[in-house]
Amino acid sequence: MRVFGRDLQEGDVVVLSGVNCRIQSILGGDSYRDLFTDKGYHLVKPGFTYTVLERGGVATKV
């Protein structure tokens, strides 16, 4: 998955809307879409949702 022109890999730390999140799993494929809500930044794929739990927190599957 590319964010701001970068390919994300497992363990990458990215800054999304001022929130540092560590991607726990490799998020790849064009089927992913980005979604920003008032509850945080979500990387969404059918059946899988990765969300920033807190500022500087870890993106985890829920």
ROSE-4610 file (N, C-alpha, C; in Angstrom, 1 decimal, always signed):
// ROSE-4610
residu = [M/M/M/R/R/R/V/V/V/F/F/F/G/G/G/R/R/R/D/D/D/L/L/L/Q/Q/Q/E/E/E/G/G/G/D/D/D/V/V/V/V/V/V/V/V/V/L/L/L/S/S/S/G/G/G/V/V/V/N/N/N/C/C/C/R/R/R/I/I/I/Q/Q/Q/S/S/S/I/I/I/L/L/L/G/G/G/G/G/G/D/D/D/S/S/S/Y/Y/Y/R/R/R/D/D/D/L/L/L/F/F/F/T/T/T/D/D/D/K/K/K/G/G/G/Y/Y/Y/H/H/H/L/L/L/V/V/V/K/K/K/P/P/P/G/G/G/F/F/F/T/T/T/Y/Y/Y/T/T/T/V/V/V/L/L/L/E/E/E/R/R/R/G/G/G/G/G/G/V/V/V/A/A/A/T/T/T/K/K/K/V/V/V]
num = [1/1/1/2/2/2/3/3/3/4/4/4/5/5/5/6/6/6/7/7/7/8/8/8/9/9/9/10/10/10/11/11/11/12/12/12/13/13/13/14/14/14/15/15/15/16/16/16/17/17/17/18/18/18/19/19/19/20/20/20/21/21/21/22/22/22/23/23/23/24/24/24/25/25/25/26/26/26/27/27/27/28/28/28/29/29/29/30/30/30/31/31/31/32/32/32/33/33/33/34/34/34/35/35/35/36/36/36/37/37/37/38/38/38/39/39/39/40/40/40/41/41/41/42/42/42/43/43/43/44/44/44/45/45/45/46/46/46/47/47/47/48/48/48/49/49/49/50/50/50/51/51/51/52/52/52/53/53/53/54/54/54/55/55/55/56/56/56/57/57/57/58/58/58/59/59/59/60/60/60/61/61/61/62/62/62]
x = [+0.8/+0.0/+0.9/+0.5/+1.3/+0.6/+1.3/+0.8/+1.7/+1.3/+2.1/+3.3/+3.1/+4.2/+5.1/+4.9/+5.8/+5.1/+5.8/+5.3/+5.5/+4.4/+4.4/+4.9/+5.7/+6.1/+5.9/+5.9/+5.7/+6.7/+6.2/+7.1/+7.3/+6.8/+7.0/+6.3/+6.9/+6.2/+5.8/+4.5/+4.0/+3.3/+3.3/+2.5/+1.3/+0.1/-1.1/-2.0/-2.2/-3.0/-2.4/-1.1/-0.4/-0.3/-0.8/-0.8/+0.2/+1.2/+2.2/+1.6/+1.6/+1.1/+2.1/+2.3/+3.2/+2.3/+2.6/+1.8/+2.2/+1.3/+1.7/+1.7/+0.9/+0.9/+1.1/+1.7/+1.9/+0.5/+0.3/-1.0/-0.8/-1.1/-0.8/-2.0/-1.9/-3.0/-3.9/-4.3/-5.2/-6.6/-6.9/-8.2/-8.4/-7.2/-7.3/-7.8/-8.5/-8.9/-8.6/-8.4/-8.1/-9.4/-9.6/-10.8/-10.4/-10.8/-10.5/-11.8/-11.9/-13.1/-12.7/-13.7/-13.4/-12.8/-12.9/-12.5/-11.0/-10.5/-9.1/-8.9/-7.8/-7.4/-7.5/-8.3/-8.5/-8.0/-7.3/-7.0/-7.9/-8.8/-9.9/-9.8/-10.0/-10.1/-11.3/-12.1/-13.2/-12.8/-13.5/-13.2/-12.1/-11.3/-10.2/-10.2/-10.0/-9.9/-8.8/-7.9/-6.7/-6.9/-6.8/-7.1/-6.0/-5.8/-4.8/-5.6/-5.0/-5.7/-5.5/-4.3/-4.0/-2.9/-2.6/-1.4/-0.2/+0.6/+1.8/+1.5/+0.2/-0.2/+0.1/-0.3/-0.1/-1.4/-1.2/-2.4/-2.6/-3.8/-4.0/-5.3/-5.4/-6.5/-7.7/-8.9/-10.0/-11.2]
y = [-1.2/+0.0/+1.2/+2.2/+3.4/+4.6/+5.2/+6.4/+7.5/+8.6/+9.8/+9.4/+8.5/+8.1/+7.1/+6.6/+5.6/+4.2/+3.1/+1.8/+1.4/+1.1/+0.7/-0.8/-1.0/-2.4/-2.6/-3.9/-4.2/-3.5/-2.9/-2.2/-0.8/-0.3/+1.1/+2.0/+3.1/+4.1/+5.2/+5.6/+6.6/+7.7/+8.8/+9.9/+10.2/+10.0/+10.2/+11.2/+12.4/+13.4/+13.7/+13.7/+14.1/+13.0/+11.8/+10.7/+9.7/+9.3/+8.3/+7.0/+6.1/+4.8/+3.8/+2.7/+1.7/+0.6/+0.3/-0.7/-2.0/-2.8/-4.1/-5.2/-5.0/-6.0/-5.3/-6.1/-5.5/-5.2/-4.0/-3.6/-3.4/-4.4/-4.3/-4.6/-4.2/-4.5/-3.3/-3.2/-2.0/-2.1/-3.2/-3.3/-2.5/-2.0/-1.2/+0.2/+0.8/+2.2/+2.9/+4.2/+5.0/+5.6/+5.7/+6.3/+7.1/+8.4/+9.1/+9.5/+9.2/+9.5/+10.3/+10.8/+11.5/+10.6/+9.3/+8.3/+7.9/+8.4/+8.0/+7.6/+7.2/+6.9/+5.4/+5.0/+3.6/+3.2/+2.0/+1.5/+0.3/+0.4/-0.6/-1.5/-2.8/-3.7/-4.6/-5.1/-5.9/-7.0/-7.0/-8.0/-7.6/-6.6/-6.2/-4.7/-4.3/-2.9/-2.7/-1.8/-1.4/+0.0/+0.2/+1.5/+2.0/+3.3/+3.9/+4.0/+3.3/+3.3/+4.6/+5.2/+6.4/+7.1/+8.3/+9.0/+8.2/+7.9/+7.1/+5.6/+5.3/+3.9/+3.0/+1.7/+0.7/+0.4/+0.3/+0.0/-1.5/-1.9/-3.4/-3.8/-5.1/-5.6/-5.7/-5.3/-5.4/-6.0]
z = [+0.0/+0.0/+0.0/-0.8/-0.9/-0.2/+0.7/+1.4/+1.2/+0.6/+0.4/-0.5/-1.5/-2.4/-1.8/-0.7/-0.1/+0.0/-0.3/-0.1/+1.4/+2.1/+3.5/+3.6/+4.6/+4.9/+6.3/+6.7/+8.1/+9.0/+10.1/+11.0/+10.7/+9.5/+9.2/+10.1/+10.4/+11.2/+10.2/+10.2/+9.3/+10.1/+9.5/+10.1/+9.3/+9.9/+9.2/+10.1/+9.5/+10.1/+11.5/+11.6/+12.8/+13.8/+13.5/+14.4/+13.9/+14.8/+14.5/+14.7/+13.7/+13.9/+13.3/+14.0/+13.5/+12.9/+11.6/+10.9/+11.3/+12.0/+12.5/+11.5/+10.5/+9.4/+8.1/+7.1/+5.8/+5.2/+4.8/+4.2/+2.7/+1.9/+0.5/-0.4/-1.6/-2.5/-2.8/-4.0/-4.4/-3.8/-3.1/-2.6/-1.2/-0.7/+0.5/+0.1/+1.1/+0.9/+2.2/+2.1/+3.3/+3.8/+5.1/+5.6/+6.9/+6.9/+8.1/+8.8/+10.1/+10.8/+12.1/+12.8/+14.0/+15.1/+14.9/+15.9/+15.6/+14.5/+14.2/+12.7/+12.4/+11.0/+10.8/+9.8/+9.6/+8.2/+8.1/+6.8/+6.7/+5.6/+5.6/+4.3/+4.6/+3.5/+3.9/+2.9/+3.3/+4.3/+5.4/+6.5/+7.4/+7.1/+7.9/+8.2/+9.4/+9.8/+10.7/+10.3/+11.1/+11.5/+12.8/+13.4/+14.3/+14.3/+15.3/+16.6/+17.7/+19.0/+19.7/+19.6/+20.3/+19.6/+20.0/+19.4/+19.7/+18.6/+18.8/+19.0/+18.9/+19.2/+18.0/+18.2/+17.2/+16.4/+15.1/+14.3/+14.4/+14.9/+15.1/+14.4/+14.1/+13.5/+14.5/+14.1/+15.0/+14.3]
